[in-house]
């Protein structure tokens, strides 16, 4: 738990303590407006993945749009946190199998509209029994597998048989199908290798659309066999544009678009990088090197390097508490105590490191938002 060092609303951003997670509120609002205007124009809904920012305050902003059909989380623990903060339509994009968790799920379902995934009848039967005993109803989506070794079931005879049984189980409402294409397009060399990223992105995006079409084809098959499919939930920030053009998709799960990160910076240029970690220059070892107080514990760095706010500056290494930045030219202007902002490589990993974020507008502190969903893996 971070020790909060807060300053009054109206304080200048550069006077806040470092390292700190800063959110440009104008950019955030732009991103939300852009995505929802697009989704609405396509006659679809978005189920924003709020695990990408962990903020109930941002989630409430997202559900204000008419094109938003509830929120998406990864775990039951996250669902409980967001429910406690007034969000009452929650999709858990996961399978809940443990019986103690199913009991918790049923308690939550007494006050919240809950949807979750299944990929086998044994789990579905456990959910049905618990829901019936608790006097609640739980919405379920059958998750379709994109790889042989991934979550879900392959479309075909087995999936058809599961659907035939799901529609007859009491206590659960079969709503439809869910799929997500696992996109590992990012190069190990990090976000600087944009040409490689864009090339791989286009390839994986095409593969994602092909997978989505397989799900839609399966939907037609089971509908012909008399099973109603109300929802086909698919997509994410990286493939939303093309997925939205497919007839039959009803909801898109996207998360990173709200705050964005360095991973998507060159790929989804229609969105703005609203999230940055403000760091402080703590050492000037050479004329082309500086050290800041922003390391992996504040920015994250497992998946790739963050992007520094100064042109020609490259983050060359992150330790636990420090960041090394090198310049293409001799440093003549920076001095100890100056601020450097870094765009996290992966926003979801970054927000999970913080207990709160600072809302900034025009260089001034406007709000402080807690991140109570942080660390809720269960």
Order of alpha helices (4+ residues) and beta strands (2+ residues): beta-alpha-beta-alpha-beta-alpha-beta-alpha-beta-alpha-beta-alpha-beta-alpha-beta-alpha-beta-alpha-beta-beta-alpha-beta-beta-beta-beta-alpha-beta-beta
